[in-house]
Amino acid sequence: MYTVDELEDRLIDLAFAEDIGDGDHTTLCCIPEDAMGKSHLLIKEDGILAGVEVAKRVFARFDSTLKVEVLMCDGSKVKKGDIAMVVSGKIRSLLQTERLMLNIMQRMSGIATMTNKYVKLIEGTKAHVLDTRKTTPGMRMLEKQAVKIGGGVNHRIGLFDMILLKDNHVDFAGGISNAINRCHEYLKEKSFDLKIEIEVRNFDEIKQVMDCGGVDRIMLDNFSVEDTKKAVEMIAGKYEVESSGGITFDTIRSYAECGVDFISVGALTHSVKGLDMSFKAC
């Protein structure tokens, strides 16, 4: 299994290979090799800044002589006109790292900004905003970092660090008790210590899970607010409760006030708008 740093380095290398190919011929044809310069990261939209540490890694990976002066750190509230960092060194390097750095920082900042909006909507409740696996292929680690920077909580990173029995798993396994029992047999056989969460679609399935036991969290899939209140009354104090499915800015507060522990929001990563910023010579 790769570490987070190794995954980031592989992503950066692949992105440079994709973008530069056999050479940035535009830059190479008009910028002398020894030309030196400076660029700053200009924020063009209010939001939450994310990706600064990854940007530093992008610059260092491409050209270790580039000097990065960070003026605003990850998690900072930024507004239009702010300068977040200044980078100096070879102009060729500044031009060739510009787009990758911006692609990462705009997306991460967009995710952090949206996450922060959801988090603020449920302040004062016990609920936490969770992300999902609905991420951009190859960029999951960065996108989940952005969720945390925005004040959210990471759900499982992938299929390897938690067991989540969804409707298809239950149906293919032949029912809730079969699915849960097979989980425990598997964990014992492999000597794994993984939390178990199970998705339920109705009150009958909640009852089946509670009769069977052996899970850590119950996910209420596409429950109405009214049904969520009833479900929390049944489950609270016995298992963690998560709400999931179609929850929006307009409804998240109502779900949080039902007493759930977690609310998962796929929109944090699958349909986010990047935060506007540019990297300009200065």
C-alpha positions as CSV (number, residue, x, y, z in Angstrom):
1,M,0.0,0.0,0.0
2,Y,1.3,3.5,-0.9
3,T,1.7,6.2,1.7
4,V,-0.1,9.5,1.2
5,D,3.2,11.2,0.2
6,E,3.9,8.5,-2.3
7,L,0.4,8.8,-3.8
8,E,0.8,12.5,-4.1
9,D,4.2,12.2,-5.8
10,R,2.8,9.7,-8.3
11,L,-0.1,12.0,-9.0
12,I,2.2,15.0,-9.5
13,D,4.6,13.0,-11.8
14,L,1.6,11.7,-13.9
15,A,0.2,15.2,-14.2
16,F,3.4,16.7,-15.4
17,A,3.9,13.9,-17.9
18,E,0.3,14.5,-19.1
19,D,0.8,18.3,-19.4
20,I,4.4,18.7,-20.6
21,G,5.0,15.6,-22.6
22,D,8.3,16.0,-24.5
23,G,8.5,19.7,-23.6
24,D,6.7,23.0,-23.1
25,H,7.6,24.3,-26.5
26,T,5.9,27.6,-26.0
27,T,8.1,28.4,-22.9
28,L,11.2,26.9,-24.3
29,C,11.1,28.9,-27.5
30,C,10.7,32.3,-25.9
31,I,12.1,32.2,-22.4
32,P,15.9,32.0,-21.9
33,E,17.1,29.1,-19.7
34,D,18.7,31.4,-17.2
35,A,15.9,34.0,-16.9
36,M,14.7,34.6,-13.4
37,G,11.4,36.0,-12.2
38,K,8.7,36.0,-9.6
39,S,4.9,35.1,-9.6
40,H,2.2,35.5,-7.0
41,L,-1.0,33.6,-6.4
42,L,-3.8,36.0,-6.7
43,I,-7.2,35.1,-5.1
44,K,-10.1,36.2,-7.2
45,E,-13.0,34.9,-5.2
46,D,-13.9,34.7,-1.4
47,G,-13.6,31.3,0.2
48,I,-11.4,28.9,2.2
49,L,-7.8,28.3,0.9
50,A,-6.7,24.7,0.5
51,G,-3.8,23.0,-1.3
52,V,-0.9,25.3,-0.2
53,E,1.2,22.4,1.1
54,V,0.5,20.3,-2.0
55,A,1.5,23.3,-4.2
56,K,4.8,23.5,-2.3
57,R,5.3,19.9,-3.2
58,V,4.5,20.5,-6.9
59,F,7.1,23.3,-7.1
60,A,9.7,21.2,-5.3
61,R,9.1,18.1,-7.3
62,F,9.6,20.1,-10.6
63,D,12.4,22.4,-9.5
64,S,13.9,22.3,-6.0
65,T,15.5,25.7,-6.5
66,L,12.2,27.5,-6.6
67,K,11.6,29.6,-3.5
68,V,8.1,29.7,-2.1
69,E,7.0,32.4,0.3
70,V,3.6,31.4,1.9
71,L,1.5,34.4,2.9
72,M,-1.7,32.5,3.7
73,C,-1.9,28.9,5.0
74,D,-4.3,26.1,4.3
75,G,-7.6,26.8,6.0
76,S,-7.3,30.6,5.8
77,K,-10.4,32.6,4.9
78,V,-9.5,34.4,1.7
79,K,-11.2,37.2,-0.2
80,K,-10.9,38.6,-3.7
81,G,-7.6,40.5,-4.1
82,D,-5.6,38.5,-1.5
83,I,-2.1,37.3,-2.3
84,A,-1.6,33.8,-0.9
85,M,2.0,33.1,-1.9
86,V,4.9,34.4,-3.9
87,V,7.2,32.0,-5.8
88,S,10.6,33.1,-7.3
89,G,13.1,31.3,-9.4
90,K,13.6,30.2,-13.0
91,I,10.8,31.7,-15.2
92,R,10.6,28.5,-17.2
93,S,9.8,26.6,-14.0
94,L,7.2,29.1,-12.9
95,L,5.4,28.8,-16.3
96,Q,5.6,25.0,-16.4
97,T,4.3,24.5,-12.9
98,E,1.6,27.1,-13.1
99,R,-1.3,25.1,-14.5
100,L,-0.9,22.0,-12.3
101,M,-0.6,24.1,-9.2
102,L,-3.7,26.0,-10.1
103,N,-5.7,22.9,-11.0
104,I,-4.9,21.4,-7.6
105,M,-5.4,24.5,-5.5
106,Q,-8.6,25.7,-7.3
107,R,-10.2,22.3,-6.8
108,M,-9.1,21.8,-3.2
109,S,-10.1,25.3,-2.3
110,G,-13.5,24.8,-3.9
111,I,-14.0,21.7,-1.9
112,A,-12.9,23.3,1.3
113,T,-15.1,26.3,0.7
114,M,-18.2,24.1,0.0
115,T,-17.5,21.9,3.0
116,N,-17.2,24.9,5.3
117,K,-20.6,26.1,4.1
118,Y,-22.2,22.8,5.1
119,V,-20.3,22.7,8.4
120,K,-21.6,26.2,9.3
121,L,-25.2,25.2,8.6
122,I,-25.1,22.5,11.3
123,E,-23.2,24.4,14.0
124,G,-24.6,23.8,17.5
125,T,-25.7,20.2,16.7
126,K,-23.7,17.1,17.4
127,A,-23.6,16.1,13.7
128,H,-20.4,16.0,11.6
129,V,-20.2,16.5,7.8
130,L,-18.7,13.5,6.1
131,D,-17.3,13.1,2.6
132,T,-17.8,10.0,0.3
133,R,-15.9,8.0,-2.3
134,K,-17.4,10.1,-5.0
135,T,-14.1,11.6,-5.8
136,T,-12.0,12.4,-8.9
137,P,-10.0,9.3,-9.8
138,G,-6.4,9.7,-8.7
139,M,-7.1,12.8,-6.6
140,R,-9.0,11.2,-3.7
141,M,-6.3,11.9,-1.1
142,L,-6.1,15.6,-2.1
143,E,-9.9,16.0,-2.1
144,K,-10.3,14.4,1.2
145,Q,-7.6,16.6,2.6
146,A,-9.6,19.6,1.4
147,V,-12.7,18.3,3.2
148,K,-10.8,18.3,6.5
149,I,-9.3,21.7,5.8
150,G,-12.9,22.9,5.3
151,G,-14.0,21.5,8.7
152,G,-15.5,18.2,7.5
153,V,-14.6,14.7,8.5
154,N,-13.3,12.0,6.3
155,H,-15.4,8.8,6.0
156,R,-13.4,5.8,4.9
157,I,-10.6,6.6,2.5
158,G,-11.3,3.6,0.3
159,L,-12.5,0.0,0.3
160,F,-9.7,-1.1,2.5
161,D,-10.0,0.9,5.8
162,M,-13.6,0.2,6.8
163,I,-16.5,-2.3,6.0
164,L,-19.6,-0.6,4.6
165,L,-22.4,-3.0,3.8
166,K,-24.6,-1.3,1.2
167,D,-27.8,-2.4,-0.3
168,N,-26.1,-4.5,-3.0
169,H,-23.9,-6.3,-0.5
170,V,-26.9,-7.2,1.6
171,D,-28.9,-8.3,-1.3
172,F,-26.1,-10.4,-2.9
173,A,-25.3,-11.9,0.5
174,G,-28.9,-13.0,1.0
175,G,-29.9,-10.6,3.8
176,I,-28.7,-8.5,6.6
177,S,-27.8,-11.2,9.1
178,N,-25.9,-13.2,6.5
179,A,-23.9,-10.1,5.5
180,I,-23.1,-9.1,9.1
181,N,-22.1,-12.6,10.1
182,R,-19.9,-13.1,7.1
183,C,-18.2,-9.8,8.0
184,H,-17.2,-11.1,11.4
185,E,-16.1,-14.4,10.1
186,Y,-13.9,-12.6,7.5
187,L,-12.4,-10.2,10.1
188,K,-11.6,-13.0,12.5
189,E,-10.0,-15.1,9.7
190,K,-7.9,-12.2,8.5
191,S,-7.2,-10.8,12.0
192,F,-8.4,-7.4,10.8
193,D,-9.7,-4.7,13.1
194,L,-12.1,-2.7,11.0
195,K,-15.3,-0.9,11.9
196,I,-18.5,-2.1,10.3
197,E,-21.2,0.2,9.0
198,I,-24.4,-1.0,7.3
199,E,-26.9,0.9,5.1
200,V,-30.6,0.4,5.8
201,R,-33.5,1.4,3.6
202,N,-36.5,1.2,6.0
203,F,-37.6,0.5,9.5
204,D,-37.8,-3.2,9.0
205,E,-34.1,-3.3,8.1
206,I,-33.2,-1.2,11.1
207,K,-35.0,-3.8,13.3
208,Q,-33.1,-6.6,11.6
209,V,-29.7,-4.9,12.2
210,M,-30.5,-4.3,15.8
211,D,-31.7,-7.9,16.3
212,C,-28.5,-9.1,14.8
213,G,-26.1,-6.6,16.3
214,G,-22.4,-6.6,15.6
215,V,-22.1,-3.3,13.8
216,D,-20.7,0.1,14.7
217,R,-22.8,2.5,12.6
218,I,-26.1,2.4,10.8
219,M,-26.6,4.5,7.7
220,L,-30.1,5.8,7.0
221,D,-30.3,5.8,3.2
222,N,-32.8,8.4,1.7
223,F,-34.9,8.7,4.9
224,S,-37.2,11.7,5.2
225,V,-36.6,14.1,8.1
226,E,-39.6,12.7,9.9
227,D,-38.5,9.1,9.5
228,T,-34.9,10.1,10.5
229,K,-36.3,11.4,13.9
230,K,-38.0,8.1,14.5
231,A,-34.9,6.1,13.5
232,V,-32.7,8.0,15.8
233,E,-35.1,7.3,18.7
234,M,-34.7,3.6,17.9
235,I,-30.9,3.6,17.4
236,A,-29.4,6.3,19.6
237,G,-27.1,5.1,22.4
238,K,-26.7,1.7,20.7
239,Y,-25.0,2.6,17.4
240,E,-23.7,5.6,15.6
241,V,-26.2,7.0,13.1
242,E,-25.4,8.5,9.7
243,S,-27.8,10.2,7.3
244,S,-27.1,9.9,3.6
245,G,-28.8,10.5,0.3
246,G,-29.8,13.7,-1.4
247,I,-29.1,16.0,1.5
248,T,-28.7,19.6,0.4
249,F,-27.9,23.0,1.8
250,D,-31.7,23.5,2.4
251,T,-32.2,20.3,4.3
252,I,-29.0,19.5,6.2
253,R,-29.9,21.5,9.3
254,S,-33.2,19.6,9.6
255,Y,-31.3,16.3,9.5
256,A,-28.7,17.4,11.9
257,E,-31.4,18.5,14.4
258,C,-32.8,14.9,14.4
259,G,-29.7,13.9,16.5
260,V,-27.7,12.0,13.9
261,D,-23.9,11.7,14.4
262,F,-22.9,12.1,10.8
263,I,-24.3,13.4,7.6
264,S,-22.6,12.3,4.3
265,V,-22.6,14.7,1.4
266,G,-21.4,13.4,-2.0
267,A,-21.6,16.9,-3.4
268,L,-18.6,18.0,-1.4
269,T,-16.4,16.3,-4.1
270,H,-18.5,15.2,-7.1
271,S,-19.9,18.5,-8.2
272,V,-17.9,21.2,-6.7
273,K,-16.9,24.5,-8.4
274,G,-13.2,25.4,-8.2
275,L,-12.3,28.6,-6.3
276,D,-11.1,31.3,-8.8
277,M,-7.4,32.3,-8.6
278,S,-4.5,33.0,-10.9
279,F,-0.7,32.9,-10.9
280,K,0.7,36.1,-12.3
281,A,4.1,37.6,-12.9
282,C,5.0,40.3,-10.3
